[in-house]
């Protein structure tokens, strides 16, 4: 996979009543709370609450734990939006994990290691656990007998979530569940770095530094590039706090945020709506707009209404590659989509 190099010898449902939900953080979320649980961790953060940094060339291992016997599938969403399938692969053996055990990939006795490569930026590891084995043929495939890792067809986080929703759709809601871990890839020889501590008086606050989500508050974040950057601290029900801070090499910058008054957001004005006719030769294909399923191609056509602006349209059909593209809607119109096999 793009993130993980192999060093030889050295080394993700629903029923018709509820569809899987797509989340910027969790990628795919079971609409119910099943008694099956799964957790995924990277080796620099066993708590699952941090966003640890790895430098290019560092070795990394990923662990997963389930409370019931389950099949576990691991995917990595890269900073550029591409997706790598970590598990199953042809090197780690089966992806079946026994109840109340933790399995590490790669295992200590595996004949290879995972090494962090590029691109630089925020990564997400998605673990999908299922009580039954899943068929990923429409999501990924081994391109040749020599490939050790499968190639994922989805080219974005939303595309992966929508493709996985097809796979888990026939399953009972209590038989699958997912979890997500975060980590950051930094250059091998980074510039001088410092640390940042953000303290708040409320729970569930989120820290965003220079447009990048760091994670929760009341945490010290290390290996941050020195310089002056904008900071935004968000908490549900409170006005965002924004300021500018300086990260100094070799030291920790402290920022304390006191949220005072909860606010009720004013309802946004209804945007202008436009009629778009989607045409496609693939009858039965499912259509998603900005992560929400809006209908199915029937008799080669589906009529939808969208607001003015940019929208991502994804078309998913069994036996076809997932189609994904972004369109800027400024008037009524027609879009022709022809997925490829």
N, C-alpha and C positions, 0 to 999 in steps of 0.2 A: 504494500500500500504506500501511498505517497508519503505518509508520515513516518512509516516504520520500515527500516531497511533490514534485510536478512543478512546475518553474518554466519555463514556455515561453520559448524563445528566449534566456533569461538563463542563461540558464544554460549430491536425490536417489538371478535371485539364487539365489535359492537353488533347489536341486532338492528332490525329495520327502524326501531324506535329511537335509537341513539347512535350517532356516528362518533368515531374517535375525534378528539379535539386536538388542534395543532397549536402549540405554544412556542413562543420564541425561546423559552428556557428549556422546556422538557421535550420538545419536538412532537411527541405523541403521548396522549394521556387517556387512560381508561376512563370512560364516563361513569363507572361505578367504582366502589372501593372493594376490590376482591380480597379474599383471605390469602391469596398468593402475594408474596412480596419479593422484590429483588432490589439489591443495592449494588452500585458500581463505583469503584474508587480507582484513582491513580496512586502510585506508590508514594508520592510526596504529600498526599493528603488523605489520611485514613479516616478523617472525620466526615468528609464529603461537603464541608462548608466553605472551603477555601477555593482559591483559584491559583494553584502553584505555577511557578515558572520553570520551564525546561529550556536549556540552551540547545541549539543545533548540535548534534553529536552525542547528547546525553542518552543513556539507556532509560527506558520506561517500561513499567509493567502495569497491567490492569487486572484488578481483582473483582470478582462478583460473588455475591452470597444470596441464596434463596432459602425460604423457610419451608419449601416443599420440593420434592423431586421435580425438576423442570429442565427444559431445553433453553439454553441461553444464546442470544444472538447479539453480537457487538458491532456497532458502526461508529466511525469517527467522522464528524462534520468539520471540514477544514476551513480556515479563514476565508478562502476564496470561494466557498460554497460547494466545492466538490465533496464527494462522500467516499470513504474507504470502508470496506467490510473487513473487520478484524476477525470475527468468528461467525460461522465456521471457516476453517482454512484446512489446507492439506498437511500442515505441520504439527498442529496441537492435538490431534486426535479428535475424539467426539466432543460435542458441545453440551453433553448431558451433565448436569450438576446435581449432586445428591442434596437432600434437605438438610438445612442447618450446617452446611459446610461452605467454606470459602475456596474458590478455585482461582488460581493466578495464571495469567497468560502473558508471556510464556512461563511455563512451570520451571522450577529450578533445574529439572533434569532434561528439559528440552534442548535440542542440539542447535538452537539459534537464539538470537536476542532481537528485541525491538529497539531501534535507534531512531531518535527524533530527527527529522529533516525539516524542510520548509513546507509551505511558506510561513513567514513570521506572523504571529497574531493569535487570536482567541480560537481555541478548539473545544469541541463538545464530544464526549463519548456517550452514545446511547446504548443502554442495555434493554433488550426486550426478552422477557421470560414467558414461556408458554408451557402448559401442562402436556401439550401434544406437540409433536414435531411439525414444523412449518415448512411449506414449499416456497422457496425463494427464487424459483426459476424465472419469474417475471420481474424480479428486482435486481438480481445479480447472476453472473455466470463466470466460469473459468474459461478463458478464451483459448487455452491450449492445454495439452496434457502436462506441459512443463510449468504452468502458472501455479504458484503456491497460494496466492490470494485471489479471490474472485473480484471481478470488475463490476461496480455498481452502476446501473443505468441512470438512476436519478442524478440530476446535476445541481440540486439545491436541497436545503433543509426541508422546505415545504414539499418538494417533490418526493423526498424519501418518506415523509409522514403520510402523504396521500397514497403512495404505493403500498406501504405497510398496512394502511387501513383496509386495502383490498384483501390482504392476506389474512388479517385477523377478523374480518367481517363475519365469516361463518361460525366463529368460535363463541362459546358462551362468555359473557362479560367477566365472569369470575375465574376464567381460566388463563388470562394473560395480564401482564402488568409491565410497566417500564420505569426506568430511572436514568438520570443524566448526571455526568460529572464534567467539570470544566478544568481546563488547564491552558496555559499560555506558552507559546514558543517564542523565544528570544534569540537574537543573533549570538553566534558562538563567542564573538569578541565584542560584547555590548559596550556602550559608552558608560561612564561612571554612573553608578546607581545610588539611590537612597531609599528611604522607607516612608510610608504614610500611615498614620493612625487616625481614624475618624470615629469619634464617639458621639452617640446620640442618646436621647432620653425616651425613645420609643422603640418598639419592636418592629421587625421586618423592614427596616430601612435598607436602601440600596445605594451604593456608592458608584458614581460614574466619573471617571477621570479622563479628561481630554476626549470625551465621546465614547470611551470604552468602559463597559461594565466590569468593575472589579469584583463585586460581590456584596456581602452584608456589611453593616457597620459594626463598631466596637471590635474591629479586627485590625491588625498591623499588616500592611502589604509591603513586601520587600522587593528588591531588584527592579525598582522603578527608575526610569531614565531621568537624570537630573535636568531641571529646567522649570519654567513657569507654565502652569497649565490651568485651564478652567475645571472646576469641580461642581458636580450636581449631586445632591443627596435627596433621595425621594423616599417617602413613606406614605402608605395608603391613608387617605383621609386628611392629609396635610399638604400645605403649599410646598413646592419644591424649594430647597435651599441652594443657592448658587453663589459661588465666590471664585477667586483665583488664588492658588497657593503655589509656593515654590518648593520643589523637591531638591534637596541639597545632597551631594555625594557624601556617603559615609555617615549620614545622620537621619534622624526620624522627624518628620514634620507632623505636628499634632493639630487636628482640627476638631473642635467640639461644636456640635450643632444642637441647639435647643429648639425643638418644634413647639410652637405655642398654640395656634388655633386651627382646629380642623375646619376644612372648607367643603362645601357641597358644590361640585362643578355645575356651572350653568349648562343647560342642554344646548348642544351644537345645532345650528340651523340646518335644516334638511338640505342636502346638496341637490343640484340639478341632476335629473335622471335622463339617461339616454337609452334608446332601444338598440341592441346589437343582435344581429342574426349570426349565429355560429353555424357554419356548414362543414360537414365532415362525412366521408364515405364510410366511417366506422360506426355503424349502428350499435347502440348499447354502450358506447363509451361514456364514462362518467366525467363530468366537467366540474372543475373547482375554480372559483374566482377569489383571489386573495386568501386562500386557505379554506374557504367555505364551499361545500358541495352545493351546486345550483341546479343540477338536473342531469339528464341523460340524452344523448343524441338519438332522436327517433326520426325515421324516414329521412335521414341525412341532414337534419336541422334541429337546432335548439335556439329559442328566442330568450334573451336575458335582458335585464335592465341594470345598468351600473351608473354610478355617479361620475361626474366630470373628473378627469385626472388619470393617473397611471394605475393600471391594474395588471396583476399577474394571472394568466389563464393557464391552467394545467389540465390536460386530458389524459385519462388513465383507462386503458382497455387491456384485457387479458390477451396475451400473444403479441402485443405491440410495445414498443419503447414508450416510456412516459414522455409526453410532449409538454414543454413548458416555455412560455414566452411572455414578454411584457408589452402592453399596448397603452398608448396615450389616447384616451377617449375625449374628444371635444365635440362630437356630434353623433347623430344616429348613423349606423353603418352596418357593414357586413364583414365577417372574418372567416376565411376558409382555412381549416386545419386538417392536415393530412399526416397522421402518425405513421411512423415507419416500423417495420417488424425488426 
